[in-house]
Every structure is written in structure tokens, then in C-alpha cells.
Amino acid sequence: MRSQLGRLTALSRTVDALMSAPARLHSLPSAEPKGATDYLVDEIVSRVLEGLRPKLEGPRARRLLTAEQAAEYLGFTENAVRHMIADGTLPIVRVGERGIRFDLDDLDAFIKERKK
């Protein structure tokens, strides 16, 4: 929640800065003339898309997840995930000598097994 509030605050500051400098906005190069509102909308869209890109690509873009990513995917803390590894509840994929990853299919099976 705080992270989202921080992003909204940053976006609000950007909007304020853009609105307070309309002369600078009109001096930006463009194929066709744009008004200050057009530049403002473009900037907002750009920042929103930048923030959404990881969610749009999603964890499915990567088949193996770290413990932190797996915890986020499952809605648990990383510590809870590590406890589930220790008691054998969650299967892992060994990467190298000490590294571990989680297969997305295993996490989905974990969720499916626990649905009522």
C-alpha cells in the first residue's frame, strides 16, 4: 500500500511539474503540434505502462522463480516459503550448488491442492 502511495505521490509531482511549465512542453519536438495536455497525457501513459510492464509480462514470462518471487506469487512471506521448503511442502529446483528456484507449475499445483 505504501509503495502504491509513493508512486501516486511521484506521479502527482510529475503532473504538477508538467503543468507548471507549459512553455517548456510546447518547445518539445513533434511531428505535429501538441498542446500541454497532450504531453501530460503522454507522460502519464508512459509512466503507468512502465509501472505495469512487469505485471503485464508477469511471472509466466519466467518459468523458474526465486524464493522472493515465489512468496509474492503465493501471497506468503519469504520466511514462510523457506519453512515450507524445509518441511517438504514446496518442491524446489536446485540451481548450482546452493541456489534454489521454484517451478511455476509446482506453485500452481500447490495452490490447486489447497483449494476447497
C-alpha positions as CSV (number, residue, x, y, z in Angstrom):
1,M,0.0,0.0,0.0
2,R,2.8,2.4,0.9
3,S,4.6,1.6,-2.4
4,Q,1.4,2.5,-4.3
5,L,1.0,5.7,-2.3
6,G,4.6,6.6,-3.1
7,R,4.1,6.0,-6.8
8,L,0.9,8.1,-6.8
9,T,2.8,10.9,-4.9
10,A,5.6,10.8,-7.5
11,L,3.1,10.8,-10.4
12,S,1.4,13.8,-8.7
13,R,4.7,15.6,-8.5
14,T,5.3,14.9,-12.2
15,V,1.9,16.2,-13.1
16,D,2.5,19.3,-11.1
17,A,5.9,19.9,-12.7
18,L,4.5,19.4,-16.2
19,M,1.5,21.7,-15.6
20,S,3.8,24.4,-14.1
21,A,6.0,24.5,-17.2
22,P,3.7,24.7,-20.3
23,A,6.2,26.8,-22.3
24,R,8.7,24.0,-22.0
25,L,6.1,21.5,-23.1
26,H,5.4,23.4,-26.3
27,S,9.1,23.6,-27.1
28,L,9.4,19.8,-27.3
29,P,9.9,18.4,-30.9
30,S,7.0,16.8,-32.5
31,A,5.7,15.8,-36.0
32,E,2.6,17.8,-35.3
33,P,1.8,20.5,-32.8
34,K,0.7,19.2,-29.4
35,G,-0.8,21.0,-26.5
36,A,0.4,20.9,-22.9
37,T,-2.4,18.4,-22.1
38,D,-1.2,16.0,-24.9
39,Y,2.3,16.0,-23.4
40,L,0.9,15.5,-19.9
41,V,-1.3,12.5,-21.1
42,D,1.7,11.0,-22.9
43,E,3.9,11.3,-19.8
44,I,1.2,9.8,-17.6
45,V,0.6,6.9,-20.0
46,S,4.4,6.3,-20.3
47,R,4.8,6.1,-16.6
48,V,1.8,3.9,-16.0
49,L,2.9,1.5,-18.7
50,E,6.4,1.5,-17.2
51,G,4.9,0.5,-13.9
52,L,2.6,-2.1,-15.4
53,R,5.2,-3.7,-17.6
54,P,6.4,-6.3,-15.0
55,K,2.8,-7.2,-14.2
56,L,1.9,-7.5,-17.9
57,E,4.8,-9.7,-18.6
58,G,4.0,-11.5,-15.4
59,P,5.8,-14.3,-13.7
60,R,4.8,-16.6,-16.5
61,A,7.5,-15.0,-18.7
62,R,10.0,-16.7,-16.4
63,R,9.3,-20.3,-15.6
64,L,11.6,-20.5,-12.6
65,L,11.1,-18.1,-9.7
66,T,13.3,-17.0,-6.8
67,A,12.1,-17.5,-3.2
68,E,11.1,-13.9,-3.1
69,Q,9.1,-14.1,-6.3
70,A,7.5,-17.4,-5.2
71,A,6.5,-15.8,-1.9
72,E,4.9,-12.9,-3.8
73,Y,3.2,-15.3,-6.2
74,L,1.7,-17.4,-3.4
75,G,0.9,-14.4,-1.1
76,F,3.2,-15.6,1.7
77,T,6.3,-14.1,3.3
78,E,9.7,-15.3,2.1
79,N,10.3,-16.8,5.5
80,A,7.1,-18.9,5.3
81,V,8.2,-20.2,1.9
82,R,11.6,-21.2,3.3
83,H,9.8,-23.1,6.1
84,M,7.7,-24.9,3.5
85,I,10.9,-25.9,1.7
86,A,12.3,-27.2,5.0
87,D,9.3,-29.4,5.8
88,G,9.0,-30.6,2.2
89,T,5.7,-28.9,1.4
90,L,7.1,-27.0,-1.6
91,P,9.2,-28.7,-4.2
92,I,12.3,-26.8,-5.4
93,V,14.6,-26.9,-8.3
94,R,18.3,-26.9,-7.5
95,V,20.3,-24.3,-9.4
96,G,24.0,-24.8,-8.9
97,E,25.4,-25.9,-5.5
98,R,23.3,-23.7,-3.2
99,G,20.8,-21.9,-5.4
100,I,17.1,-22.8,-5.4
101,R,14.2,-21.9,-7.7
102,F,10.5,-22.7,-7.9
103,D,8.8,-24.1,-10.9
104,L,5.6,-22.2,-11.7
105,D,3.7,-25.4,-12.4
106,D,4.7,-26.7,-8.9
107,L,3.4,-23.5,-7.3
108,D,0.2,-23.7,-9.3
109,A,-0.2,-27.4,-8.2
110,F,0.4,-26.3,-4.6
111,I,-2.4,-23.8,-4.9
112,K,-4.8,-26.2,-6.6
113,E,-4.2,-28.9,-3.9
114,R,-5.3,-26.5,-1.2
115,K,-8.4,-25.2,-2.9
116,K,-11.7,-26.2,-1.2
